[in-house]
Amino acid sequence: MIEKKAQGCKVLIFGHEYSLVTTESEDHIVQSARHVDAIMQEIASHAVVTDERKIAVLAALRIASKVLKLEEDIANNVAKQDLISAKIDHELRLAFAKSGQKETLYIKSLD
């Protein structure tokens, strides 16, 4: 595994500049900062809350909620894929048993 080199990056979030050191690409960090800034701006424009710290916490909660939902969706999709794979395997075994052929399958790698 290749280690990524840490690099400096400056971003602007809610009117404040932050200097970061990260192994992520600068583009990724800038996009992430824009996303956080947009959520904070939206919260600030619709809420009676004016304290920046509270706005940041509300933005963090919104982002965390979205991440948890996506993780749940991924887990559900993995479970569905496992079920489909098991059904396919079962049907293949039945088909091979009916045909009298060996069950050996050669699967080409996608790599």
The first five atom37 places (N, CA, C, CB, O) and aatype in JSON, in Angstrom:
{
  "aatype": [12, 9, 6, 11, 11, 0, 5, 7, 4, 11, 19, 10, 9, 13, 7, 8, 6, 18, 15, 10, 19, 16, 16, 6, 15, 6, 3, 8, 9, 19, 5, 15, 0, 1, 8, 19, 3, 0, 9, 12, 5, 6, 9, 0, 15, 8, 0, 19, 19, 16, 3, 6, 1, 11, 9, 0, 19, 10, 0, 0, 10, 1, 9, 0, 15, 11, 19, 10, 11, 10, 6, 6, 3, 9, 0, 2, 2, 19, 0, 11, 5, 3, 10, 9, 15, 0, 11, 9, 3, 8, 6, 10, 1, 10, 0, 13, 0, 11, 15, 7, 5, 11, 6, 16, 10, 18, 9, 11, 15, 10, 3],
  "atom_mask": [
    [1, 1, 1, 1, 1],
    [1, 1, 1, 1, 1],
    [1, 1, 1, 1, 1],
    [1, 1, 1, 1, 1],
    [1, 1, 1, 1, 1],
    [1, 1, 1, 1, 1],
    [1, 1, 1, 1, 1],
    [1, 1, 1, 0, 1],
    [1, 1, 1, 1, 1],
    [1, 1, 1, 1, 1],
    [1, 1, 1, 1, 1],
    [1, 1, 1, 1, 1],
    [1, 1, 1, 1, 1],
    [1, 1, 1, 1, 1],
    [1, 1, 1, 0, 1],
    [1, 1, 1, 1, 1],
    [1, 1, 1, 1, 1],
    [1, 1, 1, 1, 1],
    [1, 1, 1, 1, 1],
    [1, 1, 1, 1, 1],
    [1, 1, 1, 1, 1],
    [1, 1, 1, 1, 1],
    [1, 1, 1, 1, 1],
    [1, 1, 1, 1, 1],
    [1, 1, 1, 1, 1],
    [1, 1, 1, 1, 1],
    [1, 1, 1, 1, 1],
    [1, 1, 1, 1, 1],
    [1, 1, 1, 1, 1],
    [1, 1, 1, 1, 1],
    [1, 1, 1, 1, 1],
    [1, 1, 1, 1, 1],
    [1, 1, 1, 1, 1],
    [1, 1, 1, 1, 1],
    [1, 1, 1, 1, 1],
    [1, 1, 1, 1, 1],
    [1, 1, 1, 1, 1],
    [1, 1, 1, 1, 1],
    [1, 1, 1, 1, 1],
    [1, 1, 1, 1, 1],
    [1, 1, 1, 1, 1],
    [1, 1, 1, 1, 1],
    [1, 1, 1, 1, 1],
    [1, 1, 1, 1, 1],
    [1, 1, 1, 1, 1],
    [1, 1, 1, 1, 1],
    [1, 1, 1, 1, 1],
    [1, 1, 1, 1, 1],
    [1, 1, 1, 1, 1],
    [1, 1, 1, 1, 1],
    [1, 1, 1, 1, 1],
    [1, 1, 1, 1, 1],
    [1, 1, 1, 1, 1],
    [1, 1, 1, 1, 1],
    [1, 1, 1, 1, 1],
    [1, 1, 1, 1, 1],
    [1, 1, 1, 1, 1],
    [1, 1, 1, 1, 1],
    [1, 1, 1, 1, 1],
    [1, 1, 1, 1, 1],
    [1, 1, 1, 1, 1],
    [1, 1, 1, 1, 1],
    [1, 1, 1, 1, 1],
    [1, 1, 1, 1, 1],
    [1, 1, 1, 1, 1],
    [1, 1, 1, 1, 1],
    [1, 1, 1, 1, 1],
    [1, 1, 1, 1, 1],
    [1, 1, 1, 1, 1],
    [1, 1, 1, 1, 1],
    [1, 1, 1, 1, 1],
    [1, 1, 1, 1, 1],
    [1, 1, 1, 1, 1],
    [1, 1, 1, 1, 1],
    [1, 1, 1, 1, 1],
    [1, 1, 1, 1, 1],
    [1, 1, 1, 1, 1],
    [1, 1, 1, 1, 1],
    [1, 1, 1, 1, 1],
    [1, 1, 1, 1, 1],
    [1, 1, 1, 1, 1],
    [1, 1, 1, 1, 1],
    [1, 1, 1, 1, 1],
    [1, 1, 1, 1, 1],
    [1, 1, 1, 1, 1],
    [1, 1, 1, 1, 1],
    [1, 1, 1, 1, 1],
    [1, 1, 1, 1, 1],
    [1, 1, 1, 1, 1],
    [1, 1, 1, 1, 1],
    [1, 1, 1, 1, 1],
    [1, 1, 1, 1, 1],
    [1, 1, 1, 1, 1],
    [1, 1, 1, 1, 1],
    [1, 1, 1, 1, 1],
    [1, 1, 1, 1, 1],
    [1, 1, 1, 1, 1],
    [1, 1, 1, 1, 1],
    [1, 1, 1, 1, 1],
    [1, 1, 1, 0, 1],
    [1, 1, 1, 1, 1],
    [1, 1, 1, 1, 1],
    [1, 1, 1, 1, 1],
    [1, 1, 1, 1, 1],
    [1, 1, 1, 1, 1],
    [1, 1, 1, 1, 1],
    [1, 1, 1, 1, 1],
    [1, 1, 1, 1, 1],
    [1, 1, 1, 1, 1],
    [1, 1, 1, 1, 1],
    [1, 1, 1, 1, 1]
  ],
  "atom_positions": [
    [[0.83, -1.17, 0.0], [0.0, 0.0, 0.0], [0.88, 1.25, 0.0], [-0.95, -0.01, 1.2], [1.86, 1.34, 0.75]],
    [[0.52, 2.2, -0.84], [1.29, 3.42, -0.96], [0.76, 4.45, 0.02], [1.25, 3.96, -2.41], [-0.44, 4.74, 0.05]],
    [[1.67, 5.01, 0.81], [1.26, 6.06, 1.75], [1.15, 7.39, 1.03], [2.26, 6.17, 2.93], [2.01, 7.75, 0.22]],
    [[0.08, 8.11, 1.33], [-0.09, 9.44, 0.75], [0.72, 10.44, 1.55], [-1.59, 9.84, 0.71], [0.81, 10.35, 2.77]],
    [[1.29, 11.38, 0.85], [2.08, 12.42, 1.51], [1.15, 13.52, 2.02], [3.13, 13.0, 0.55], [0.25, 13.96, 1.3]],
    [[1.37, 13.95, 3.25], [0.57, 15.03, 3.83], [0.93, 16.35, 3.14], [0.79, 15.13, 5.37], [2.09, 16.62, 2.84]],
    [[-0.11, 17.15, 2.92], [0.1, 18.45, 2.29], [-0.76, 19.5, 2.96], [-0.2, 18.38, 0.79], [-1.78, 19.18, 3.58]],
    [[-0.35, 20.74, 2.84], [-1.09, 21.85, 3.41], [-2.18, 22.32, 2.47], [0.0, 0.0, 0.0], [-2.06, 22.23, 1.25]],
    [[-3.25, 22.82, 3.06], [-4.39, 23.29, 2.28], [-5.12, 24.35, 3.1], [-5.35, 22.1, 1.89], [-5.27, 24.19, 4.31]],
    [[-5.57, 25.42, 2.45], [-6.34, 26.45, 3.14], [-7.76, 26.42, 2.61], [-5.7, 27.87, 2.96], [-7.99, 26.32, 1.41]],
    [[-8.72, 26.52, 3.54], [-10.13, 26.53, 3.16], [-10.84, 27.65, 3.92], [-10.81, 25.16, 3.44], [-10.36, 28.12, 4.96]],
    [[-11.96, 28.05, 3.39], [-12.78, 29.08, 4.01], [-14.13, 28.48, 4.37], [-12.94, 30.32, 3.07], [-14.85, 27.99, 3.51]],
    [[-14.46, 28.52, 5.66], [-15.74, 27.99, 6.13], [-16.39, 29.04, 7.01], [-15.55, 26.65, 6.91], [-15.82, 29.45, 8.03]],
    [[-17.56, 29.47, 6.62], [-18.36, 30.41, 7.39], [-17.57, 31.68, 7.74], [-18.87, 29.74, 8.66], [-17.65, 32.21, 8.85]],
    [[-16.81, 32.14, 6.73], [-16.06, 33.38, 6.91], [-14.74, 33.26, 7.63], [0.0, 0.0, 0.0], [-14.07, 34.26, 7.87]],
    [[-14.34, 32.04, 7.98], [-13.08, 31.83, 8.69], [-12.16, 30.97, 7.83], [-13.32, 31.16, 10.08], [-12.58, 29.98, 7.24]],
    [[-10.89, 31.37, 7.77], [-9.91, 30.59, 7.02], [-9.26, 29.58, 7.94], [-8.85, 31.51, 6.37], [-8.88, 29.89, 9.07]],
    [[-9.13, 28.35, 7.44], [-8.49, 27.28, 8.2], [-7.34, 26.72, 7.38], [-9.51, 26.15, 8.55], [-7.49, 26.45, 6.19]],
    [[-6.19, 26.56, 8.02], [-5.03, 25.91, 7.39], [-5.02, 24.47, 7.86], [-3.67, 26.64, 7.76], [-4.98, 24.19, 9.06]],
    [[-5.06, 23.56, 6.91], [-5.15, 22.14, 7.23], [-3.94, 21.4, 6.67], [-6.44, 21.55, 6.67], [-3.35, 21.81, 5.67]],
    [[-3.59, 20.32, 7.32], [-2.6, 19.4, 6.81], [-3.33, 18.07, 6.62], [-1.34, 19.26, 7.77], [-3.92, 17.54, 7.57]],
    [[-3.28, 17.54, 5.41], [-4.09, 16.37, 5.1], [-3.4, 15.5, 4.06], [-5.46, 16.79, 4.61], [-2.55, 15.96, 3.31]],
    [[-3.79, 14.24, 4.02], [-3.32, 13.34, 2.97], [-4.35, 13.23, 1.84], [-3.03, 11.95, 3.55], [-4.1, 12.6, 0.81]],
    [[-5.5, 13.85, 2.03], [-6.52, 13.88, 0.97], [-6.12, 14.89, -0.09], [-7.92, 14.23, 1.55], [-5.28, 15.76, 0.15]],
    [[-6.71, 14.78, -1.27], [-6.4, 15.74, -2.32], [-6.96, 17.11, -1.95], [-6.98, 15.27, -3.68], [-7.95, 17.22, -1.24]],
    [[-6.3, 18.14, -2.43], [-6.75, 19.49, -2.14], [-8.17, 19.7, -2.67], [-5.8, 20.53, -2.76], [-8.99, 20.34, -2.0]],
    [[-8.46, 19.18, -3.84], [-9.79, 19.31, -4.42], [-10.85, 18.7, -3.5], [-9.85, 18.65, -5.8], [-11.92, 19.28, -3.3]],
    [[-10.55, 17.54, -2.95], [-11.49, 16.86, -2.04], [-11.74, 17.71, -0.79], [-10.95, 15.47, -1.64], [-12.88, 17.86, -0.36]],
    [[-10.68, 18.25, -0.22], [-10.81, 19.07, 0.99], [-11.58, 20.35, 0.7], [-9.43, 19.4, 1.57], [-12.43, 20.76, 1.49]],
    [[-11.28, 20.99, -0.43], [-11.99, 22.22, -0.8], [-13.48, 21.93, -1.01], [-11.38, 22.84, -2.08], [-14.32, 22.69, -0.54]],
    [[-13.8, 20.84, -1.69], [-15.21, 20.46, -1.88], [-15.88, 20.18, -0.54], [-15.32, 19.22, -2.8], [-17.03, 20.58, -0.32]],
    [[-15.18, 19.5, 0.35], [-15.73, 19.21, 1.68], [-15.99, 20.5, 2.45], [-14.77, 18.3, 2.47], [-17.03, 20.65, 3.08]],
    [[-15.05, 21.43, 2.39], [-15.21, 22.7, 3.09], [-16.39, 23.48, 2.51], [-13.92, 23.54, 2.99], [-17.16, 24.09, 3.26]],
    [[-16.54, 23.47, 1.2], [-17.68, 24.15, 0.56], [-19.0, 23.54, 1.01], [-17.56, 24.09, -0.97], [-19.98, 24.24, 1.22]],
    [[-19.0, 22.23, 1.14], [-20.2, 21.53, 1.59], [-20.56, 21.95, 3.02], [-20.0, 20.0, 1.51], [-21.72, 22.28, 3.3]],
    [[-19.59, 21.94, 3.9], [-19.81, 22.36, 5.3], [-20.27, 23.81, 5.34], [-18.53, 22.18, 6.14], [-21.21, 24.15, 6.06]],
    [[-19.6, 24.67, 4.57], [-19.96, 26.09, 4.53], [-21.4, 26.26, 4.06], [-18.99, 26.87, 3.62], [-22.15, 27.04, 4.65]],
    [[-21.79, 25.56, 3.02], [-23.15, 25.68, 2.48], [-24.19, 25.26, 3.52], [-23.3, 24.83, 1.21], [-25.23, 25.91, 3.65]],
    [[-23.92, 24.19, 4.24], [-24.86, 23.73, 5.27], [-24.94, 24.77, 6.39], [-24.43, 22.34, 5.84], [-26.03, 25.08, 6.87]],
    [[-23.79, 25.29, 6.81], [-23.79, 26.3, 7.87], [-24.53, 27.56, 7.42], [-22.35, 26.65, 8.29], [-25.28, 28.15, 8.2]],
    [[-24.32, 27.98, 6.18], [-25.01, 29.16, 5.65], [-26.52, 28.93, 5.63], [-24.49, 29.51, 4.23], [-27.3, 29.82, 5.97]],
    [[-26.92, 27.74, 5.22], [-28.35, 27.43, 5.17], [-28.97, 27.44, 6.57], [-28.58, 26.07, 4.51], [-30.04, 28.01, 6.77]],
    [[-28.3, 26.82, 7.51], [-28.79, 26.8, 8.89], [-28.89, 28.22, 9.43], [-27.87, 25.94, 9.79], [-29.88, 28.58, 10.06]],
    [[-27.86, 29.02, 9.19], [-27.84, 30.4, 9.69], [-28.96, 31.23, 9.08], [-26.48, 31.05, 9.39], [-29.51, 32.11, 9.74]],
    [[-29.32, 30.96, 7.82], [-30.34, 31.76, 7.16], [-31.76, 31.37, 7.58], [-30.21, 31.62, 5.66], [-32.69, 32.15, 7.4]],
    [[-31.94, 30.17, 8.13], [-33.27, 29.7, 8.5], [-33.5, 29.58, 10.0], [-33.51, 28.38, 7.87], [-34.61, 29.28, 10.43]],
    [[-32.48, 29.82, 10.79], [-32.61, 29.61, 12.23], [-32.47, 30.92, 12.97], [-31.55, 28.61, 12.72], [-31.91, 31.9, 12.48]],
    [[-33.01, 30.92, 14.16], [-32.84, 32.09, 15.03], [-31.5, 32.03, 15.76], [-34.0, 32.17, 16.05], [-31.11, 32.97, 16.45]],
    [[-30.79, 30.92, 15.59], [-29.49, 30.73, 16.22], [-28.47, 31.6, 15.48], [-29.07, 29.23, 16.21], [-28.37, 31.55, 14.25]],
    [[-27.72, 32.38, 16.23], [-26.68, 33.21, 15.62], [-25.28, 32.84, 16.11], [-26.95, 34.67, 15.91], [-24.28, 33.28, 15.54]],
    [[-25.21, 32.03, 17.15], [-23.92, 31.61, 17.68], [-23.26, 30.65, 16.69], [-24.09, 30.94, 19.08], [-23.82, 29.6, 16.37]],
    [[-22.08, 31.01, 16.21], [-21.39, 30.21, 15.21], [-21.11, 28.78, 15.68], [-20.09, 30.87, 14.83], [-21.18, 27.83, 14.9]],
    [[-20.81, 28.65, 16.95], [-20.52, 27.32, 17.5], [-21.77, 26.43, 17.42], [-20.03, 27.42, 18.96], [-21.68, 25.26, 17.07]],
    [[-22.93, 26.99, 17.74], [-24.17, 26.21, 17.67], [-24.52, 25.88, 16.22], [-25.32, 26.98, 18.33], [-25.0, 24.78, 15.93]],
    [[-24.27, 26.82, 15.33], [-24.51, 26.56, 13.9], [-23.6, 25.43, 13.42], [-24.28, 27.84, 13.06], [-24.03, 24.56, 12.66]],
    [[-22.35, 25.46, 13.86], [-21.4, 24.41, 13.48], [-21.84, 23.05, 14.02], [-19.99, 24.74, 14.0], [-21.73, 22.03, 13.33]],
    [[-22.34, 23.04, 15.26], [-22.81, 21.77, 15.85], [-24.03, 21.25, 15.09], [-23.15, 21.96, 17.36], [-24.12, 20.05, 14.82]],
    [[-24.95, 22.13, 14.74], [-26.12, 21.71, 13.96], [-25.71, 21.19, 12.58], [-27.11, 22.88, 13.81], [-26.29, 20.22, 12.08]],
    [[-24.72, 21.84, 11.97], [-24.22, 21.36, 10.68], [-23.56, 19.99, 10.84], [-23.22, 22.37, 10.08], [-23.76, 19.1, 10.01]],
    [[-22.78, 19.82, 11.9], [-22.14, 18.52, 12.15], [-23.18, 17.43, 12.36], [-21.21, 18.6, 13.38], [-23.02, 16.31, 11.87]],
    [[-24.24, 17.75, 13.08], [-25.31, 16.77, 13.3], [-25.99, 16.4, 11.99], [-26.34, 17.31, 14.3], [-26.3, 15.23, 11.75]],
    [[-26.23, 17.38, 11.15], [-26.87, 17.11, 9.86], [-25.98, 16.2, 9.0], [-27.17, 18.43, 9.1], [-26.46, 15.25, 8.39]],
    [[-24.68, 16.51, 8.97], [-23.74, 15.71, 8.19], [-23.62, 14.3, 8.77], [-22.36, 16.39, 8.14], [-23.61, 13.32, 8.02]],
    [[-23.53, 14.2, 10.1], [-23.42, 12.89, 10.75], [-24.66, 12.05, 10.47], [-23.23, 13.04, 12.26], [-24.55, 10.85, 10.22]],
    [[-25.83, 12.66, 10.5], [-27.07, 11.94, 10.22], [-27.06, 11.39, 8.79], [-28.29, 12.86, 10.42], [-27.45, 10.25, 8.56]],
    [[-26.61, 12.21, 7.86], [-26.54, 11.78, 6.46], [-25.55, 10.63, 6.28], [-26.14, 12.96, 5.55], [-25.83, 9.67, 5.57]],
    [[-24.39, 10.73, 6.94], [-23.38, 9.67, 6.87], [-23.94, 8.36, 7.42], [-22.11, 10.08, 7.64], [-23.77, 7.31, 6.82]],
    [[-24.61, 8.43, 8.58], [-25.19, 7.22, 9.18], [-26.24, 6.59, 8.27], [-25.8, 7.54, 10.54], [-26.3, 5.37, 8.15]],
    [[-27.08, 7.42, 7.65], [-28.08, 6.89, 6.72], [-27.41, 6.21, 5.53], [-29.02, 8.01, 6.23], [-27.84, 5.14, 5.11]],
    [[-26.37, 6.83, 4.99], [-25.65, 6.22, 3.87], [-24.98, 4.91, 4.27], [-24.59, 7.19, 3.33], [-24.98, 3.96, 3.5]],
    [[-24.41, 4.86, 5.48], [-23.81, 3.61, 5.96], [-24.85, 2.52, 6.11], [-23.09, 3.84, 7.29], [-24.59, 1.36, 5.79]],
    [[-26.04, 2.88, 6.6], [-27.13, 1.91, 6.71], [-27.55, 1.42, 5.33], [-28.33, 2.53, 7.44], [-27.77, 0.23, 5.12]],
    [[-27.66, 2.35, 4.37], [-28.02, 1.97, 3.01], [-26.99, 1.02, 2.41], [-28.16, 3.21, 2.12], [-27.35, 0.04, 1.76]],
    [[-25.71, 1.31, 2.63], [-24.65, 0.44, 2.13], [-24.76, -0.95, 2.75], [-23.26, 1.05, 2.42], [-24.67, -1.95, 2.05]],
    [[-24.96, -1.01, 4.06], [-25.08, -2.3, 4.75], [-26.27, -3.07, 4.21], [-25.21, -2.09, 6.27], [-26.19, -4.28, 4.01]],
    [[-27.39, -2.38, 3.99], [-28.58, -3.04, 3.44], [-28.31, -3.55, 2.03], [-29.77, -2.08, 3.44], [-28.75, -4.64, 1.66]],
    [[-27.6, -2.76, 1.22], [-27.29, -3.18, -0.13], [-26.35, -4.38, -0.15], [-26.69, -2.03, -0.92], [-26.5, -5.27, -0.98]],
    [[-25.38, -4.4, 0.76], [-24.47, -5.54, 0.86], [-25.25, -6.79, 1.24], [-23.36, -5.27, 1.9], [-25.01, -7.86, 0.69]],
    [[-26.18, -6.65, 2.17], [-27.0, -7.79, 2.58], [-27.85, -8.29, 1.4], [-27.92, -7.41, 3.78], [-27.99, -9.49, 1.2]],
    [[-28.4, -7.36, 0.63], [-29.2, -7.75, -0.54], [-28.32, -8.45, -1.58], [-29.87, -6.51, -1.18], [-28.73, -9.45, -2.17]],
    [[-27.11, -7.94, -1.78], [-26.19, -8.57, -2.73], [-25.82, -9.98, -2.28], [-24.92, -7.72, -2.9], [-25.75, -10.9, -3.09]],
    [[-25.59, -10.14, -0.98], [-25.27, -11.47, -0.45], [-26.43, -12.43, -0.67], [-24.93, -11.39, 1.05], [-26.22, -13.59, -1.03]],
    [[-27.65, -11.95, -0.46], [-28.83, -12.79, -0.67], [-28.96, -13.17, -2.14], [-30.1, -12.06, -0.2], [-29.24, -14.33, -2.45]],
    [[-28.77, -12.22, -3.02], [-28.86, -12.49, -4.46], [-27.77, -13.48, -4.88], [-28.73, -11.18, -5.28], [-28.03, -14.4, -5.65]],
    [[-26.55, -13.29, -4.36], [-25.46, -14.22, -4.67], [-25.78, -15.63, -4.2], [-24.15, -13.73, -4.03], [-25.51, -16.6, -4.91]],
    [[-26.35, -15.75, -3.02], [-26.73, -17.07, -2.5], [-27.8, -17.71, -3.38], [-27.22, -16.96, -1.06], [-27.76, -18.91, -3.63]],
    [[-28.76, -16.92, -3.83], [-29.82, -17.45, -4.71], [-29.24, -17.89, -6.05], [-30.91, -16.39, -4.94], [-29.61, -18.95, -6.57]],
    [[-28.34, -17.09, -6.6], [-27.7, -17.46, -7.87], [-26.91, -18.75, -7.7], [-26.77, -16.33, -8.38], [-27.0, -19.66, -8.52]],
    [[-26.13, -18.83, -6.61], [-25.36, -20.04, -6.33], [-26.26, -21.26, -6.21], [-24.54, -19.87, -5.04], [-25.95, -22.32, -6.76]],
    [[-27.37, -21.11, -5.51], [-28.32, -22.21, -5.35], [-28.88, -22.64, -6.7], [-29.47, -21.79, -4.41], [-28.94, -23.84, -7.0]],
    [[-29.29, -21.68, -7.52], [-29.86, -22.0, -8.83], [-28.83, -22.66, -9.74], [-30.4, -20.73, -9.5], [-29.16, -23.57, -10.49]],
    [[-27.57, -22.2, -9.68], [-26.52, -22.83, -10.47], [-26.29, -24.28, -10.04], [-25.21, -22.03, -10.35], [-26.13, -25.17, -10.87]],
    [[-26.27, -24.49, -8.73], [-26.08, -25.86, -8.24], [-27.23, -26.77, -8.7], [-25.99, -25.86, -6.69], [-27.0, -27.92, -9.08]],
    [[-28.44, -26.25, -8.67], [-29.58, -27.03, -9.16], [-29.45, -27.33, -10.65], [-30.9, -26.29, -8.89], [-29.72, -28.45, -11.09]],
    [[-29.05, -26.32, -11.41], [-28.9, -26.5, -12.86], [-27.8, -27.51, -13.17], [-28.59, -25.16, -13.54], [-27.98, -28.35, -14.05]],
    [[-26.68, -27.46, -12.46], [-25.61, -28.42, -12.67], [-26.06, -29.83, -12.26], [-24.36, -28.01, -11.89], [-25.73, -30.81, -12.93]],
    [[-26.8, -29.91, -11.17], [-27.27, -31.23, -10.71], [-28.21, -31.85, -11.75], [-27.99, -31.1, -9.35], [-28.13, -33.05, -12.0]],
    [[-29.06, -31.07, -12.34], [-30.0, -31.56, -13.36], [-29.27, -31.96, -14.63], [-31.06, -30.5, -13.67], [-29.66, -32.92, -15.29]],
    [[-28.22, -31.22, -14.98], [-27.52, -31.5, -16.24], [-26.5, -32.62, -16.11], [-26.83, -30.25, -16.74], [-26.07, -33.2, -17.11]],
    [[-26.12, -32.94, -14.88], [-25.13, -33.98, -14.66], [-23.7, -33.5, -14.87], [0.0, 0.0, 0.0], [-22.76, -34.3, -14.8]],
    [[-23.52, -32.22, -15.11], [-22.18, -31.67, -15.3], [-21.52, -31.4, -13.95], [-22.23, -30.38, -16.13], [-22.19, -31.3, -12.92]],
    [[-20.2, -31.28, -13.99], [-19.47, -30.9, -12.78], [-19.84, -29.47, -12.39], [-17.95, -31.03, -13.0], [-20.23, -28.65, -13.22]],
    [[-19.7, -29.22, -11.12], [-20.03, -27.89, -10.58], [-18.9, -26.89, -10.68], [-20.43, -28.02, -9.14], [-19.05, -25.76, -10.2]],
    [[-17.8, -27.24, -11.27], [-16.65, -26.35, -11.3], [-16.91, -25.19, -12.27], [-15.38, -27.11, -11.71], [-17.21, -25.4, -13.44]],
    [[-16.79, -24.01, -11.75], [-16.94, -22.81, -12.56], [-15.64, -22.03, -12.51], [-18.14, -21.93, -12.07], [-14.99, -21.96, -11.46]],
    [[-15.27, -21.46, -13.6], [-14.11, -20.61, -13.65], [-14.59, -19.19, -13.85], [-13.11, -21.05, -14.77], [-15.23, -18.86, -14.86]],
    [[-14.28, -18.36, -12.9], [-14.73, -16.97, -12.94], [-13.54, -16.09, -13.24], [-15.41, -16.55, -11.62], [-12.53, -16.14, -12.54]],
    [[-13.66, -15.3, -14.28], [-12.58, -14.39, -14.67], [-12.56, -13.21, -13.72], [-12.76, -13.91, -16.15], [-13.6, -12.62, -13.42]],
    [[-11.39, -12.88, -13.25], [-11.23, -11.75, -12.35], [-11.51, -10.44, -13.08], [-9.82, -11.73, -11.76], [-11.18, -10.29, -14.26]],
    [[-12.12, -9.5, -12.38], [-12.43, -8.21, -12.96], [-11.28, -7.23, -12.84], [-13.66, -7.62, -12.32], [-11.35, -6.12, -13.36]],
    [[-10.21, -7.63, -12.15], [-9.04, -6.75, -11.96], [-8.26, -6.59, -13.22], [-8.15, -7.29, -10.88], [-7.25, -5.89, -13.24]]
  ]
}
